[in-house]
Amino acid sequence: MTDDAPACPECSQPMKSGGVVLVKREDDGRRTCRRLLRCAGLHVWWRWADRPEGPLETCPMPELFR
């Protein structure tokens, strides 16, 4: 996992790490962490921690991580 946070896809502001969440991944059934990222514009994104090159996905429950 790298420390280089990308720019927010919605507003282009720099994002900061918001921690990790342990969830069950549907495609392989493994319990794996998702890395949370958020920007100053209150957009919350996440990606699989073990797939740092993977796409950012909109977090479906951002109100839990603000």
PDBQT receptor file of N, H, CA, C and O in Angstrom, charges set to zero:
ATOM      1  N   MET A   1       0.859  -1.173   0.000  1.00  0.00    +0.000 N 
ATOM      2  CA  MET A   1       0.000   0.000   0.000  1.00  0.00    +0.000 C 
ATOM      3  C   MET A   1       0.901   1.230   0.000  1.00  0.00    +0.000 C 
ATOM      4  O   MET A   1       1.834   1.318   0.798  1.00  0.00    +0.000 OA
ATOM      5  N   THR A   2       0.629   2.165  -0.879  1.00  0.00    +0.000 N 
ATOM      6  H   THR A   2      -0.129   2.093  -1.528  1.00  0.00    +0.000 HD
ATOM      7  CA  THR A   2       1.446   3.366  -0.965  1.00  0.00    +0.000 C 
ATOM      8  C   THR A   2       0.813   4.482  -0.153  1.00  0.00    +0.000 C 
ATOM      9  O   THR A   2      -0.372   4.432   0.177  1.00  0.00    +0.000 OA
ATOM     10  N   ASP A   3       1.624   5.499   0.167  1.00  0.00    +0.000 N 
ATOM     11  H   ASP A   3       2.586   5.540  -0.101  1.00  0.00    +0.000 HD
ATOM     12  CA  ASP A   3       1.126   6.655   0.896  1.00  0.00    +0.000 C 
ATOM     13  C   ASP A   3       0.715   7.777  -0.049  1.00  0.00    +0.000 C 
ATOM     14  O   ASP A   3       0.206   8.802   0.404  1.00  0.00    +0.000 OA
ATOM     15  N   ASP A   4       0.927   7.604  -1.357  1.00  0.00    +0.000 N 
ATOM     16  H   ASP A   4       1.341   6.772  -1.725  1.00  0.00    +0.000 HD
ATOM     17  CA  ASP A   4       0.570   8.627  -2.322  1.00  0.00    +0.000 C 
ATOM     18  C   ASP A   4      -0.928   8.606  -2.550  1.00  0.00    +0.000 C 
ATOM     19  O   ASP A   4      -1.455   7.697  -3.192  1.00  0.00    +0.000 OA
ATOM     20  N   ALA A   5      -1.612   9.616  -2.020  1.00  0.00    +0.000 N 
ATOM     21  H   ALA A   5      -1.184  10.353  -1.499  1.00  0.00    +0.000 HD
ATOM     22  CA  ALA A   5      -3.061   9.687  -2.178  1.00  0.00    +0.000 C 
ATOM     23  C   ALA A   5      -3.386  10.394  -3.486  1.00  0.00    +0.000 C 
ATOM     24  O   ALA A   5      -2.790  11.425  -3.797  1.00  0.00    +0.000 OA
ATOM     25  N   PRO A   6      -4.316   9.857  -4.247  1.00  0.00    +0.000 N 
ATOM     26  CA  PRO A   6      -4.699  10.490  -5.514  1.00  0.00    +0.000 C 
ATOM     27  C   PRO A   6      -5.574  11.715  -5.282  1.00  0.00    +0.000 C 
ATOM     28  O   PRO A   6      -6.003  11.998  -4.163  1.00  0.00    +0.000 OA
ATOM     29  N   ALA A   7      -5.824  12.431  -6.372  1.00  0.00    +0.000 N 
ATOM     30  H   ALA A   7      -5.475  12.201  -7.281  1.00  0.00    +0.000 HD
ATOM     31  CA  ALA A   7      -6.758  13.555  -6.329  1.00  0.00    +0.000 C 
ATOM     32  C   ALA A   7      -8.180  12.999  -6.391  1.00  0.00    +0.000 C 
ATOM     33  O   ALA A   7      -8.416  11.956  -7.001  1.00  0.00    +0.000 OA
ATOM     34  N   CYS A   8      -9.105  13.681  -5.772  1.00  0.00    +0.000 N 
ATOM     35  H   CYS A   8      -8.913  14.528  -5.276  1.00  0.00    +0.000 HD
ATOM     36  CA  CYS A   8     -10.503  13.262  -5.779  1.00  0.00    +0.000 C 
ATOM     37  C   CYS A   8     -11.041  13.271  -7.212  1.00  0.00    +0.000 C 
ATOM     38  O   CYS A   8     -10.923  14.282  -7.904  1.00  0.00    +0.000 OA
ATOM     39  N   PRO A   9     -11.629  12.164  -7.664  1.00  0.00    +0.000 N 
ATOM     40  CA  PRO A   9     -12.179  12.116  -9.022  1.00  0.00    +0.000 C 
ATOM     41  C   PRO A   9     -13.346  13.081  -9.233  1.00  0.00    +0.000 C 
ATOM     42  O   PRO A   9     -13.655  13.434 -10.372  1.00  0.00    +0.000 OA
ATOM     43  N   GLU A  10     -13.989  13.506  -8.163  1.00  0.00    +0.000 N 
ATOM     44  H   GLU A  10     -13.738  13.219  -7.238  1.00  0.00    +0.000 HD
ATOM     45  CA  GLU A  10     -15.153  14.377  -8.300  1.00  0.00    +0.000 C 
ATOM     46  C   GLU A  10     -14.799  15.864  -8.292  1.00  0.00    +0.000 C 
ATOM     47  O   GLU A  10     -15.379  16.645  -9.046  1.00  0.00    +0.000 OA
ATOM     48  N   CYS A  11     -13.829  16.264  -7.425  1.00  0.00    +0.000 N 
ATOM     49  H   CYS A  11     -13.358  15.630  -6.813  1.00  0.00    +0.000 HD
ATOM     50  CA  CYS A  11     -13.524  17.697  -7.307  1.00  0.00    +0.000 C 
ATOM     51  C   CYS A  11     -12.038  18.025  -7.470  1.00  0.00    +0.000 C 
ATOM     52  O   CYS A  11     -11.658  19.193  -7.381  1.00  0.00    +0.000 OA
ATOM     53  N   SER A  12     -11.205  17.034  -7.704  1.00  0.00    +0.000 N 
ATOM     54  H   SER A  12     -11.513  16.085  -7.776  1.00  0.00    +0.000 HD
ATOM     55  CA  SER A  12      -9.760  17.177  -7.942  1.00  0.00    +0.000 C 
ATOM     56  C   SER A  12      -8.954  17.656  -6.742  1.00  0.00    +0.000 C 
ATOM     57  O   SER A  12      -7.772  17.967  -6.894  1.00  0.00    +0.000 OA
ATOM     58  N   GLN A  13      -9.548  17.726  -5.558  1.00  0.00    +0.000 N 
ATOM     59  H   GLN A  13     -10.508  17.473  -5.434  1.00  0.00    +0.000 HD
ATOM     60  CA  GLN A  13      -8.806  18.101  -4.358  1.00  0.00    +0.000 C 
ATOM     61  C   GLN A  13      -7.993  16.903  -3.880  1.00  0.00    +0.000 C 
ATOM     62  O   GLN A  13      -8.375  15.758  -4.121  1.00  0.00    +0.000 OA
ATOM     63  N   PRO A  14      -6.872  17.158  -3.205  1.00  0.00    +0.000 N 
ATOM     64  CA  PRO A  14      -6.089  16.035  -2.685  1.00  0.00    +0.000 C 
ATOM     65  C   PRO A  14      -6.884  15.267  -1.628  1.00  0.00    +0.000 C 
ATOM     66  O   PRO A  14      -7.645  15.852  -0.858  1.00  0.00    +0.000 OA
ATOM     67  N   MET A  15      -6.694  13.962  -1.608  1.00  0.00    +0.000 N 
ATOM     68  H   MET A  15      -6.075  13.487  -2.234  1.00  0.00    +0.000 HD
ATOM     69  CA  MET A  15      -7.407  13.147  -0.633  1.00  0.00    +0.000 C 
ATOM     70  C   MET A  15      -6.453  12.686   0.457  1.00  0.00    +0.000 C 
ATOM     71  O   MET A  15      -5.248  12.554   0.240  1.00  0.00    +0.000 OA
ATOM     72  N   LYS A  16      -7.024  12.441   1.646  1.00  0.00    +0.000 N 
ATOM     73  H   LYS A  16      -8.002  12.548   1.822  1.00  0.00    +0.000 HD
ATOM     74  CA  LYS A  16      -6.263  11.947   2.784  1.00  0.00    +0.000 C 
ATOM     75  C   LYS A  16      -6.804  10.588   3.172  1.00  0.00    +0.000 C 
ATOM     76  O   LYS A  16      -7.983  10.286   2.991  1.00  0.00    +0.000 OA
ATOM     77  N   SER A  17      -5.913   9.782   3.707  1.00  0.00    +0.000 N 
ATOM     78  H   SER A  17      -4.955  10.028   3.854  1.00  0.00    +0.000 HD
ATOM     79  CA  SER A  17      -6.317   8.464   4.161  1.00  0.00    +0.000 C 
ATOM     80  C   SER A  17      -7.285   8.607   5.335  1.00  0.00    +0.000 C 
ATOM     81  O   SER A  17      -7.079   9.432   6.226  1.00  0.00    +0.000 OA
ATOM     82  N   GLY A  18      -8.332   7.801   5.322  1.00  0.00    +0.000 N 
ATOM     83  H   GLY A  18      -8.498   7.131   4.598  1.00  0.00    +0.000 HD
ATOM     84  CA  GLY A  18      -9.328   7.831   6.391  1.00  0.00    +0.000 C 
ATOM     85  C   GLY A  18      -9.363   6.534   7.173  1.00  0.00    +0.000 C 
ATOM     86  O   GLY A  18     -10.310   6.290   7.921  1.00  0.00    +0.000 OA
ATOM     87  N   GLY A  19      -8.337   5.688   7.013  1.00  0.00    +0.000 N 
ATOM     88  H   GLY A  19      -7.568   5.887   6.406  1.00  0.00    +0.000 HD
ATOM     89  CA  GLY A  19      -8.284   4.431   7.733  1.00  0.00    +0.000 C 
ATOM     90  C   GLY A  19      -8.651   3.260   6.850  1.00  0.00    +0.000 C 
ATOM     91  O   GLY A  19      -8.661   3.365   5.623  1.00  0.00    +0.000 OA
ATOM     92  N   VAL A  20      -8.955   2.134   7.495  1.00  0.00    +0.000 N 
ATOM     93  H   VAL A  20      -8.947   2.049   8.491  1.00  0.00    +0.000 HD
ATOM     94  CA  VAL A  20      -9.315   0.918   6.775  1.00  0.00    +0.000 C 
ATOM     95  C   VAL A  20     -10.569   0.307   7.388  1.00  0.00    +0.000 C 
ATOM     96  O   VAL A  20     -10.875   0.516   8.562  1.00  0.00    +0.000 OA
ATOM     97  N   VAL A  21     -11.282  -0.449   6.567  1.00  0.00    +0.000 N 
ATOM     98  H   VAL A  21     -11.034  -0.619   5.614  1.00  0.00    +0.000 HD
ATOM     99  CA  VAL A  21     -12.503  -1.140   6.994  1.00  0.00    +0.000 C 
ATOM    100  C   VAL A  21     -12.384  -2.590   6.528  1.00  0.00    +0.000 C 
ATOM    101  O   VAL A  21     -12.058  -2.852   5.370  1.00  0.00    +0.000 OA
ATOM    102  N   LEU A  22     -12.649  -3.530   7.436  1.00  0.00    +0.000 N 
ATOM    103  H   LEU A  22     -12.913  -3.317   8.376  1.00  0.00    +0.000 HD
ATOM    104  CA  LEU A  22     -12.618  -4.938   7.078  1.00  0.00    +0.000 C 
ATOM    105  C   LEU A  22     -13.983  -5.349   6.543  1.00  0.00    +0.000 C 
ATOM    106  O   LEU A  22     -14.995  -5.194   7.227  1.00  0.00    +0.000 OA
ATOM    107  N   VAL A  23     -14.013  -5.873   5.321  1.00  0.00    +0.000 N 
ATOM    108  H   VAL A  23     -13.192  -5.999   4.765  1.00  0.00    +0.000 HD
ATOM    109  CA  VAL A  23     -15.262  -6.297   4.676  1.00  0.00    +0.000 C 
ATOM    110  C   VAL A  23     -15.040  -7.614   3.936  1.00  0.00    +0.000 C 
ATOM    111  O   VAL A  23     -13.903  -8.017   3.693  1.00  0.00    +0.000 OA
ATOM    112  N   LYS A  24     -16.133  -8.273   3.585  1.00  0.00    +0.000 N 
ATOM    113  H   LYS A  24     -17.057  -7.945   3.783  1.00  0.00    +0.000 HD
ATOM    114  CA  LYS A  24     -16.045  -9.504   2.803  1.00  0.00    +0.000 C 
ATOM    115  C   LYS A  24     -16.149  -9.138   1.332  1.00  0.00    +0.000 C 
ATOM    116  O   LYS A  24     -17.095  -8.475   0.908  1.00  0.00    +0.000 OA
ATOM    117  N   ARG A  25     -15.165  -9.578   0.562  1.00  0.00    +0.000 N 
ATOM    118  H   ARG A  25     -14.396 -10.116   0.907  1.00  0.00    +0.000 HD
ATOM    119  CA  ARG A  25     -15.143  -9.293  -0.864  1.00  0.00    +0.000 C 
ATOM    120  C   ARG A  25     -16.012 -10.330  -1.573  1.00  0.00    +0.000 C 
ATOM    121  O   ARG A  25     -15.833 -11.532  -1.378  1.00  0.00    +0.000 OA
ATOM    122  N   GLU A  26     -16.938  -9.869  -2.386  1.00  0.00    +0.000 N 
ATOM    123  H   GLU A  26     -17.083  -8.892  -2.545  1.00  0.00    +0.000 HD
ATOM    124  CA  GLU A  26     -17.894 -10.764  -3.043  1.00  0.00    +0.000 C 
ATOM    125  C   GLU A  26     -17.270 -11.639  -4.118  1.00  0.00    +0.000 C 
ATOM    126  O   GLU A  26     -17.688 -12.785  -4.286  1.00  0.00    +0.000 OA
ATOM    127  N   ASP A  27     -16.279 -11.134  -4.853  1.00  0.00    +0.000 N 
ATOM    128  H   ASP A  27     -15.940 -10.203  -4.716  1.00  0.00    +0.000 HD
ATOM    129  CA  ASP A  27     -15.756 -11.916  -5.976  1.00  0.00    +0.000 C 
ATOM    130  C   ASP A  27     -14.941 -13.141  -5.557  1.00  0.00    +0.000 C 
ATOM    131  O   ASP A  27     -14.881 -14.114  -6.308  1.00  0.00    +0.000 OA
ATOM    132  N   ASP A  28     -14.312 -13.119  -4.375  1.00  0.00    +0.000 N 
ATOM    133  H   ASP A  28     -14.361 -12.328  -3.765  1.00  0.00    +0.000 HD
ATOM    134  CA  ASP A  28     -13.549 -14.299  -3.945  1.00  0.00    +0.000 C 
ATOM    135  C   ASP A  28     -13.906 -14.777  -2.533  1.00  0.00    +0.000 C 
ATOM    136  O   ASP A  28     -13.337 -15.760  -2.057  1.00  0.00    +0.000 OA
ATOM    137  N   GLY A  29     -14.834 -14.101  -1.863  1.00  0.00    +0.000 N 
ATOM    138  H   GLY A  29     -15.296 -13.303  -2.250  1.00  0.00    +0.000 HD
ATOM    139  CA  GLY A  29     -15.292 -14.519  -0.543  1.00  0.00    +0.000 C 
ATOM    140  C   GLY A  29     -14.312 -14.267   0.592  1.00  0.00    +0.000 C 
ATOM    141  O   GLY A  29     -14.566 -14.688   1.721  1.00  0.00    +0.000 OA
ATOM    142  N   ARG A  30     -13.205 -13.595   0.325  1.00  0.00    +0.000 N 
ATOM    143  H   ARG A  30     -12.999 -13.253  -0.592  1.00  0.00    +0.000 HD
ATOM    144  CA  ARG A  30     -12.207 -13.316   1.365  1.00  0.00    +0.000 C 
ATOM    145  C   ARG A  30     -12.585 -12.089   2.175  1.00  0.00    +0.000 C 
ATOM    146  O   ARG A  30     -13.188 -11.151   1.654  1.00  0.00    +0.000 OA
ATOM    147  N   ARG A  31     -12.225 -12.100   3.457  1.00  0.00    +0.000 N 
ATOM    148  H   ARG A  31     -11.735 -12.861   3.880  1.00  0.00    +0.000 HD
ATOM    149  CA  ARG A  31     -12.343 -10.901   4.284  1.00  0.00    +0.000 C 
ATOM    150  C   ARG A  31     -11.081 -10.095   4.061  1.00  0.00    +0.000 C 
ATOM    151  O   ARG A  31      -9.972 -10.565   4.318  1.00  0.00    +0.000 OA
ATOM    152  N   THR A  32     -11.261  -8.890   3.584  1.00  0.00    +0.000 N 
ATOM    153  H   THR A  32     -12.161  -8.508   3.375  1.00  0.00    +0.000 HD
ATOM    154  CA  THR A  32     -10.145  -8.051   3.168  1.00  0.00    +0.000 C 
ATOM    155  C   THR A  32     -10.435  -6.604   3.556  1.00  0.00    +0.000 C 
ATOM    156  O   THR A  32     -11.593  -6.211   3.698  1.00  0.00    +0.000 OA
ATOM    157  N   CYS A  33      -9.387  -5.826   3.725  1.00  0.00    +0.000 N 
ATOM    158  H   CYS A  33      -8.447  -6.145   3.610  1.00  0.00    +0.000 HD
ATOM    159  CA  CYS A  33      -9.559  -4.415   4.094  1.00  0.00    +0.000 C 
ATOM    160  C   CYS A  33      -9.764  -3.538   2.865  1.00  0.00    +0.000 C 
ATOM    161  O   CYS A  33      -9.196  -3.773   1.799  1.00  0.00    +0.000 OA
ATOM    162  N   ARG A  34     -10.589  -2.530   3.055  1.00  0.00    +0.000 N 
ATOM    163  H   ARG A  34     -11.051  -2.339   3.921  1.00  0.00    +0.000 HD
ATOM    164  CA  ARG A  34     -10.730  -1.453   2.077  1.00  0.00    +0.000 C 
ATOM    165  C   ARG A  34     -10.094  -0.218   2.694  1.00  0.00    +0.000 C 
ATOM    166  O   ARG A  34     -10.326   0.094   3.862  1.00  0.00    +0.000 OA
ATOM    167  N   ARG A  35      -9.295   0.479   1.908  1.00  0.00    +0.000 N 
ATOM    168  H   ARG A  35      -9.107   0.226   0.959  1.00  0.00    +0.000 HD
ATOM    169  CA  ARG A  35      -8.664   1.717   2.347  1.00  0.00    +0.000 C 
ATOM    170  C   ARG A  35      -9.593   2.876   2.022  1.00  0.00    +0.000 C 
ATOM    171  O   ARG A  35      -9.989   3.063   0.871  1.00  0.00    +0.000 OA
ATOM    172  N   LEU A  36      -9.938   3.649   3.038  1.00  0.00    +0.000 N 
ATOM    173  H   LEU A  36      -9.617   3.497   3.973  1.00  0.00    +0.000 HD
ATOM    174  CA  LEU A  36     -10.808   4.817   2.854  1.00  0.00    +0.000 C 
ATOM    175  C   LEU A  36      -9.971   6.041   2.512  1.00  0.00    +0.000 C 
ATOM    176  O   LEU A  36      -8.894   6.246   3.071  1.00  0.00    +0.000 OA
ATOM    177  N   LEU A  37     -10.474   6.847   1.592  1.00  0.00    +0.000 N 
ATOM    178  H   LEU A  37     -11.349   6.681   1.137  1.00  0.00    +0.000 HD
ATOM    179  CA  LEU A  37      -9.844   8.110   1.213  1.00  0.00    +0.000 C 
ATOM    180  C   LEU A  37     -10.934   9.166   1.158  1.00  0.00    +0.000 C 
ATOM    181  O   LEU A  37     -12.038   8.904   0.680  1.00  0.00    +0.000 OA
ATOM    182  N   ARG A  38     -10.626  10.352   1.645  1.00  0.00    +0.000 N 
ATOM    183  H   ARG A  38      -9.729  10.564   2.033  1.00  0.00    +0.000 HD
ATOM    184  CA  ARG A  38     -11.614  11.436   1.577  1.00  0.00    +0.000 C 
ATOM    185  C   ARG A  38     -10.923  12.763   1.300  1.00  0.00    +0.000 C 
ATOM    186  O   ARG A  38      -9.742  12.950   1.590  1.00  0.00    +0.000 OA
ATOM    187  N   CYS A  39     -11.700  13.680   0.726  1.00  0.00    +0.000 N 
ATOM    188  H   CYS A  39     -12.660  13.528   0.490  1.00  0.00    +0.000 HD
ATOM    189  CA  CYS A  39     -11.168  15.001   0.382  1.00  0.00    +0.000 C 
ATOM    190  C   CYS A  39     -11.847  16.063   1.244  1.00  0.00    +0.000 C 
ATOM    191  O   CYS A  39     -12.773  15.772   2.001  1.00  0.00    +0.000 OA
ATOM    192  N   ALA A  40     -11.371  17.285   1.114  1.00  0.00    +0.000 N 
ATOM    193  H   ALA A  40     -10.618  17.521   0.499  1.00  0.00    +0.000 HD
ATOM    194  CA  ALA A  40     -11.951  18.395   1.868  1.00  0.00    +0.000 C 
ATOM    195  C   ALA A  40     -13.388  18.682   1.431  1.00  0.00    +0.000 C 
ATOM    196  O   ALA A  40     -14.146  19.305   2.173  1.00  0.00    +0.000 OA
ATOM    197  N   GLY A  41     -13.766  18.234   0.233  1.00  0.00    +0.000 N 
ATOM    198  H   GLY A  41     -13.149  17.728  -0.370  1.00  0.00    +0.000 HD
ATOM    199  CA  GLY A  41     -15.121  18.422  -0.265  1.00  0.00    +0.000 C 
ATOM    200  C   GLY A  41     -16.096  17.380   0.259  1.00  0.00    +0.000 C 
ATOM    201  O   GLY A  41     -17.228  17.298  -0.218  1.00  0.00    +0.000 OA
ATOM    202  N   LEU A  42     -15.669  16.575   1.244  1.00  0.00    +0.000 N 
ATOM    203  H   LEU A  42     -14.749  16.641   1.632  1.00  0.00    +0.000 HD
ATOM    204  CA  LEU A  42     -16.493  15.550   1.900  1.00  0.00    +0.000 C 
ATOM    205  C   LEU A  42     -16.874  14.387   0.997  1.00  0.00    +0.000 C 
ATOM    206  O   LEU A  42     -17.852  13.690   1.270  1.00  0.00    +0.000 OA
ATOM    207  N   HIS A  43     -16.123  14.166  -0.067  1.00  0.00    +0.000 N 
ATOM    208  H   HIS A  43     -15.329  14.731  -0.289  1.00  0.00    +0.000 HD
ATOM    209  CA  HIS A  43     -16.329  12.982  -0.894  1.00  0.00    +0.000 C 
ATOM    210  C   HIS A  43     -15.541  11.841  -0.273  1.00  0.00    +0.000 C 
ATOM    211  O   HIS A  43     -14.388  12.028   0.115  1.00  0.00    +0.000 OA
ATOM    212  N   VAL A  44     -16.143  10.667  -0.173  1.00  0.00    +0.000 N 
ATOM    213  H   VAL A  44     -17.079  10.515  -0.488  1.00  0.00    +0.000 HD
ATOM    214  CA  VAL A  44     -15.485   9.509   0.435  1.00  0.00    +0.000 C 
ATOM    215  C   VAL A  44     -15.393   8.394  -0.605  1.00  0.00    +0.000 C 
ATOM    216  O   VAL A  44     -16.393   7.994  -1.201  1.00  0.00    +0.000 OA
ATOM    217  N   TRP A  45     -14.184   7.910  -0.805  1.00  0.00    +0.000 N 
ATOM    218  H   TRP A  45     -13.372   8.236  -0.321  1.00  0.00    +0.000 HD
ATOM    219  CA  TRP A  45     -13.895   6.858  -1.769  1.00  0.00    +0.000 C 
ATOM    220  C   TRP A  45     -13.193   5.732  -1.049  1.00  0.00    +0.000 C 
ATOM    221  O   TRP A  45     -12.667   5.918   0.048  1.00  0.00    +0.000 OA
ATOM    222  N   TRP A  46     -13.184   4.552  -1.668  1.00  0.00    +0.000 N 
ATOM    223  H   TRP A  46     -13.611   4.400  -2.559  1.00  0.00    +0.000 HD
ATOM    224  CA  TRP A  46     -12.401   3.457  -1.130  1.00  0.00    +0.000 C 
ATOM    225  C   TRP A  46     -11.909   2.553  -2.227  1.00  0.00    +0.000 C 
ATOM    226  O   TRP A  46     -12.409   2.579  -3.352  1.00  0.00    +0.000 OA
ATOM    227  N   ARG A  47     -10.908   1.740  -1.881  1.00  0.00    +0.000 N 
ATOM    228  H   ARG A  47     -10.502   1.718  -0.968  1.00  0.00    +0.000 HD
ATOM    229  CA  ARG A  47     -10.369   0.738  -2.797  1.00  0.00    +0.000 C 
ATOM    230  C   ARG A  47      -9.840  -0.407  -1.946  1.00  0.00    +0.000 C 
ATOM    231  O   ARG A  47      -9.600  -0.247  -0.750  1.00  0.00    +0.000 OA
ATOM    232  N   TRP A  48      -9.663  -1.559  -2.575  1.00  0.00    +0.000 N 
ATOM    233  H   TRP A  48      -9.858  -1.689  -3.547  1.00  0.00    +0.000 HD
ATOM    234  CA  TRP A  48      -9.144  -2.713  -1.853  1.00  0.00    +0.000 C 
ATOM    235  C   TRP A  48      -7.709  -2.443  -1.449  1.00  0.00    +0.000 C 
ATOM    236  O   TRP A  48      -6.899  -2.027  -2.277  1.00  0.00    +0.000 OA
ATOM    237  N   ALA A  49      -7.383  -2.675  -0.184  1.00  0.00    +0.000 N 
ATOM    238  H   ALA A  49      -8.041  -3.013   0.489  1.00  0.00    +0.000 HD
ATOM    239  CA  ALA A  49      -6.037  -2.413   0.324  1.00  0.00    +0.000 C 
ATOM    240  C   ALA A  49      -5.007  -3.333  -0.333  1.00  0.00    +0.000 C 
ATOM    241  O   ALA A  49      -3.850  -2.946  -0.504  1.00  0.00    +0.000 OA
ATOM    242  N   ASP A  50      -5.419  -4.545  -0.700  1.00  0.00    +0.000 N 
ATOM    243  H   ASP A  50      -6.358  -4.859  -0.561  1.00  0.00    +0.000 HD
ATOM    244  CA  ASP A  50      -4.480  -5.462  -1.336  1.00  0.00    +0.000 C 
ATOM    245  C   ASP A  50      -4.431  -5.301  -2.855  1.00  0.00    +0.000 C 
ATOM    246  O   ASP A  50      -3.735  -6.050  -3.540  1.00  0.00    +0.000 OA
ATOM    247  N   ARG A  51      -5.165  -4.333  -3.372  1.00  0.00    +0.000 N 
ATOM    248  H   ARG A  51      -5.731  -3.725  -2.816  1.00  0.00    +0.000 HD
ATOM    249  CA  ARG A  51      -5.153  -4.022  -4.811  1.00  0.00    +0.000 C 
ATOM    250  C   ARG A  51      -4.989  -2.511  -5.005  1.00  0.00    +0.000 C 
ATOM    251  O   ARG A  51      -5.904  -1.847  -5.493  1.00  0.00    +0.000 OA
ATOM    252  N   PRO A  52      -3.817  -1.961  -4.620  1.00  0.00    +0.000 N 
ATOM    253  CA  PRO A  52      -3.639  -0.496  -4.664  1.00  0.00    +0.000 C 
ATOM    254  C   PRO A  52      -3.730   0.105  -6.062  1.00  0.00    +0.000 C 
ATOM    255  O   PRO A  52      -3.975   1.303  -6.206  1.00  0.00    +0.000 OA
ATOM    256  N   GLU A  53      -3.535  -0.714  -7.091  1.00  0.00    +0.000 N 
ATOM    257  H   GLU A  53      -3.336  -1.687  -6.974  1.00  0.00    +0.000 HD
ATOM    258  CA  GLU A  53      -3.645  -0.202  -8.466  1.00  0.00    +0.000 C 
ATOM    259  C   GLU A  53      -5.094  -0.213  -8.932  1.00  0.00    +0.000 C 
ATOM    260  O   GLU A  53      -5.405   0.325  -9.995  1.00  0.00    +0.000 OA
ATOM    261  N   GLY A  54      -5.977  -0.814  -8.155  1.00  0.00    +0.000 N 
ATOM    262  H   GLY A  54      -5.724  -1.251  -7.292  1.00  0.00    +0.000 HD
ATOM    263  CA  GLY A  54      -7.386  -0.920  -8.535  1.00  0.00    +0.000 C 
ATOM    264  C   GLY A  54      -8.083   0.427  -8.537  1.00  0.00    +0.000 C 
ATOM    265  O   GLY A  54      -7.557   1.412  -8.018  1.00  0.00    +0.000 OA
ATOM    266  N   PRO A  55      -9.259   0.461  -9.118  1.00  0.00    +0.000 N 
ATOM    267  CA  PRO A  55      -9.980   1.732  -9.220  1.00  0.00    +0.000 C 
ATOM    268  C   PRO A  55     -10.539   2.197  -7.880  1.00  0.00    +0.000 C 
ATOM    269  O   PRO A  55     -10.850   1.390  -7.004  1.00  0.00    +0.000 OA
ATOM    270  N   LEU A  56     -10.658   3.509  -7.742  1.00  0.00    +0.000 N 
ATOM    271  H   LEU A  56     -10.406   4.164  -8.454  1.00  0.00    +0.000 HD
ATOM    272  CA  LEU A  56     -11.362   4.071  -6.597  1.00  0.00    +0.000 C 
ATOM    273  C   LEU A  56     -12.856   3.856  -6.821  1.00  0.00    +0.000 C 
ATOM    274  O   LEU A  56     -13.347   3.997  -7.940  1.00  0.00    +0.000 OA
ATOM    275  N   GLU A  57     -13.560   3.521  -5.773  1.00  0.00    +0.000 N 
ATOM    276  H   GLU A  57     -13.160   3.406  -4.864  1.00  0.00    +0.000 HD
ATOM    277  CA  GLU A  57     -15.001   3.336  -5.855  1.00  0.00    +0.000 C 
ATOM    278  C   GLU A  57     -15.658   4.274  -4.859  1.00  0.00    +0.000 C 
ATOM    279  O   GLU A  57     -15.121   4.510  -3.777  1.00  0.00    +0.000 OA
ATOM    280  N   THR A  58     -16.805   4.805  -5.213  1.00  0.00    +0.000 N 
ATOM    281  H   THR A  58     -17.242   4.613  -6.092  1.00  0.00    +0.000 HD
ATOM    282  CA  THR A  58     -17.546   5.641  -4.286  1.00  0.00    +0.000 C 
ATOM    283  C   THR A  58     -17.973   4.797  -3.103  1.00  0.00    +0.000 C 
ATOM    284  O   THR A  58     -18.530   3.713  -3.279  1.00  0.00    +0.000 OA
ATOM    285  N   CYS A  59     -17.717   5.283  -1.905  1.00  0.00    +0.000 N 
ATOM    286  H   CYS A  59     -17.264   6.163  -1.762  1.00  0.00    +0.000 HD
ATOM    287  CA  CYS A  59     -18.123   4.556  -0.703  1.00  0.00    +0.000 C 
ATOM    288  C   CYS A  59     -19.645   4.627  -0.591  1.00  0.00    +0.000 C 
ATOM    289  O   CYS A  59     -20.212   5.718  -0.642  1.00  0.00    +0.000 OA
ATOM    290  N   PRO A  60     -20.321   3.474  -0.438  1.00  0.00    +0.000 N 
ATOM    291  CA  PRO A  60     -21.785   3.474  -0.412  1.00  0.00    +0.000 C 
ATOM    292  C   PRO A  60     -22.392   4.009   0.883  1.00  0.00    +0.000 C 
ATOM    293  O   PRO A  60     -23.603   4.222   0.948  1.00  0.00    +0.000 OA
ATOM    294  N   MET A  61     -21.578   4.231   1.915  1.00  0.00    +0.000 N 
ATOM    295  H   MET A  61     -20.594   4.058   1.863  1.00  0.00    +0.000 HD
ATOM    296  CA  MET A  61     -22.086   4.738   3.193  1.00  0.00    +0.000 C 
ATOM    297  C   MET A  61     -21.143   5.799   3.760  1.00  0.00    +0.000 C 
ATOM    298  O   MET A  61     -20.588   5.617   4.843  1.00  0.00    +0.000 OA
ATOM    299  N   PRO A  62     -20.959   6.896   3.041  1.00  0.00    +0.000 N 
ATOM    300  CA  PRO A  62     -19.981   7.909   3.458  1.00  0.00    +0.000 C 
ATOM    301  C   PRO A  62     -20.300   8.562   4.803  1.00  0.00    +0.000 C 
ATOM    302  O   PRO A  62     -19.391   9.033   5.486  1.00  0.00    +0.000 OA
ATOM    303  N   GLU A  63     -21.555   8.596   5.185  1.00  0.00    +0.000 N 
ATOM    304  H   GLU A  63     -22.294   8.213   4.630  1.00  0.00    +0.000 HD
ATOM    305  CA  GLU A  63     -21.937   9.236   6.456  1.00  0.00    +0.000 C 
ATOM    306  C   GLU A  63     -21.321   8.520   7.658  1.00  0.00    +0.000 C 
ATOM    307  O   GLU A  63     -21.208   9.115   8.730  1.00  0.00    +0.000 OA
ATOM    308  N   LEU A  64     -20.927   7.270   7.505  1.00  0.00    +0.000 N 
ATOM    309  H   LEU A  64     -21.020   6.787   6.635  1.00  0.00    +0.000 HD
ATOM    310  CA  LEU A  64     -20.299   6.535   8.603  1.00  0.00    +0.000 C 
ATOM    311  C   LEU A  64     -18.838   6.904   8.806  1.00  0.00    +0.000 C 
ATOM    312  O   LEU A  64     -18.258   6.566   9.837  1.00  0.00    +0.000 OA
ATOM    313  N   PHE A  65     -18.223   7.601   7.830  1.00  0.00    +0.000 N 
ATOM    314  H   PHE A  65     -18.695   7.876   6.992  1.00  0.00    +0.000 HD
ATOM    315  CA  PHE A  65     -16.790   7.854   7.880  1.00  0.00    +0.000 C 
ATOM    316  C   PHE A  65     -16.417   9.327   7.797  1.00  0.00    +0.000 C 
ATOM    317  O   PHE A  65     -15.295   9.650   7.406  1.00  0.00    +0.000 OA
ATOM    318  N   ARG A  66     -17.299  10.199   8.144  1.00  0.00    +0.000 N 
ATOM    319  H   ARG A  66     -18.210   9.937   8.461  1.00  0.00    +0.000 HD
ATOM    320  CA  ARG A  66     -16.974  11.642   8.098  1.00  0.00    +0.000 C 
ATOM    321  C   ARG A  66     -16.555  12.138   9.434  1.00  0.00    +0.000 C 
ATOM    322  O   ARG A  66     -16.247  13.321   9.584  1.00  0.00    +0.000 OA
TER     323      ARG A  66
